[in-house]
Amino acid sequence: MNPTELLQKVSESLGSTASVKSVFGDPIHANGRTVVPVAKVAYGFGGGAGGARAGVQTGQGEGGGGGGGVRALPAGALEITDGGTRFIPFIEVRWLVIAFTAGMAVGRLALPRWRR
């Protein structure tokens, strides 16, 4: 399989999973509101191939490989009402805790030097 065919096969495989449902979930209707879950979806793929150089006596070897992946993370939700539409982001508390802790550590290290 040549590199072009390999990349085409990998991209077709990942492309078959790309759909509106990958990003927007099924709407939920309740109490006059419609809530649509939203996700961040990232696709990645790559491949490579190689062969023997011309004039090398070791033979005519060829090789190749490829792969890909998909990552989906919840991003938030769209809330649709008669009064309008708004996006409600999902906040990852873990990252807020890490940022707060890092800020406190930097502050404790910098404060004694600043007082001098």
C-alpha positions in Angstrom: 0.0 0.0 0.0 1.5 3.3 -1.0 1.5 6.3 1.3 -1.3 8.1 -0.5 -3.6 5.1 -0.2 -2.6 4.7 3.4 -3.5 8.3 4.4 -6.7 8.1 2.3 -7.8 5.0 4.2 -7.0 6.5 7.6 -8.8 9.8 6.8 -11.9 7.9 5.5 -12.0 5.9 8.7 -11.9 9.0 10.9 -14.1 11.0 8.5 -16.9 8.4 9.0 -17.1 9.3 12.6 -17.4 13.1 11.9 -21.0 14.1 12.2 -23.2 16.7 13.8 -23.9 14.3 16.7 -20.1 14.2 17.4 -20.3 17.9 18.4 -24.0 18.4 19.3 -25.8 15.8 21.3 -29.5 15.1 21.2 -31.6 18.0 22.3 -33.4 17.7 25.7 -36.8 19.4 26.0 -38.1 20.3 29.4 -40.2 23.1 31.0 -40.3 25.2 27.9 -36.6 25.0 27.4 -34.4 23.1 24.9 -30.9 22.1 26.1 -28.4 21.0 23.5 -25.1 19.5 24.8 -22.0 20.7 23.0 -18.6 19.0 22.8 -15.1 19.9 21.5 -14.0 17.3 19.0 -10.4 16.9 17.7 -9.3 14.6 15.0 -5.7 13.7 14.2 -4.0 11.2 11.9 -0.6 10.6 10.3 1.3 8.0 8.4 4.6 7.3 6.9 6.3 4.9 4.5 9.8 4.1 3.5 11.8 1.9 1.1 15.3 0.9 0.1 17.4 3.5 -1.6 18.3 2.9 -5.3 21.6 1.1 -5.7 21.7 -0.5 -2.3 22.3 -4.3 -2.5 20.1 -5.2 0.5 17.0 -5.7 -1.6 13.8 -3.9 -2.4 12.2 -3.5 1.0 9.1 -1.4 1.6 7.2 -0.5 4.7 4.6 1.9 6.0 2.2 2.6 8.8 -0.4 5.0 10.0 -2.9 5.7 12.6 -5.3 8.2 14.0 -7.5 9.2 16.8 -10.5 11.2 18.0 -10.9 13.1 21.2 -14.2 14.5 22.4 -14.6 16.6 25.6 -17.8 18.3 26.9 -17.7 22.1 26.3 -21.1 23.2 27.6 -24.7 23.4 26.6 -27.0 25.7 24.5 -30.1 26.7 26.4 -32.9 27.8 24.1 -36.0 29.5 25.5 -38.6 31.9 24.2 -36.5 34.7 25.7 -33.4 33.8 23.8 -30.5 31.5 23.5 -27.4 31.3 25.7 -24.3 29.2 25.9 -23.5 27.7 29.3 -19.8 26.6 29.4 -18.7 23.7 31.5 -15.9 24.8 33.7 -13.3 22.2 34.7 -12.8 22.7 38.5 -9.6 20.6 38.4 -7.8 23.3 36.3 -9.1 26.1 38.5 -7.7 24.3 41.6 -4.4 23.7 39.8 -4.1 27.3 38.8 -5.0 28.6 42.2 -2.5 26.3 43.9 0.3 27.3 41.5 -0.5 31.0 42.1 -0.3 30.5 45.8 3.0 28.7 45.5 4.5 31.4 43.4 3.2 34.1 45.8 4.7 32.3 48.8 8.1 32.1 47.0 8.0 35.7 45.8 6.7 37.4 48.9 9.8 37.0 51.1 12.0 38.3 48.3 9.7 41.2 47.7 9.8 42.3 51.4 13.6 42.6 51.5 
